[in-house]
Amino acid sequence: MTKKVWLSLLLIVLLSSWCPINDLQYLKYDIFVGDNKIGEVLASKNTKGILTTYSVQTNLSFRVLETYDVNYQLSSSYKNNYLIESALKNIVNGKLEDDVHIKWDGVQYTGHANKKAVRVKERIKHSIAKLYFHEPAGIERIFSEKYTDFEKLKSEPANEYVLHLGDGNKSHYKYSNGICTQVTSTKSFFKILIKLRR
């Protein structure tokens, strides 16, 4: 092998060692209604260079008057700490209930929410998808990918926060060392507890 080939190989190895490495993190949660486990949440954070993608996948099955099988998928991508694209699908009993997608076009976010056109002019730094991996200290409102609007976030003692949602419901988040350990969602007839698996 010639000296030129060896130098080329060495250069490739050195350049590849400088390329950004994926930083992939997972958090797994169990979902309860009362003492009954009804499903799971898998949250992930994937960072590569200046791009970070947060994904939340939820599968649950429960019965309140009738049976509900829910498959919820959310993916939000950030570049230089600003949201650039978000996609959400919520399938209930095999039927698509929510289909939301927005993307930054350089001036504003455009897209659709259940077939209705959406525009958001304000740049987004914090959204619900980030809440599993980042404690929202000092943040008073946060963007909801589902409702495509900013929702009120109230801080409480002991690393706890209450998120007031667009449908009138509330979600209560608890944190330890910056990571979400528990979410309690209040619905019309019951409460859902999402608890970090140890």
Summary of the structure (lengths in Angstrom):
residues: 198
radius of gyration: 20.1
end to end distance: 53.2
largest distance: 76.1
contacts: 543
relative contact order: 0.13
helix: 11%
strand: 61%
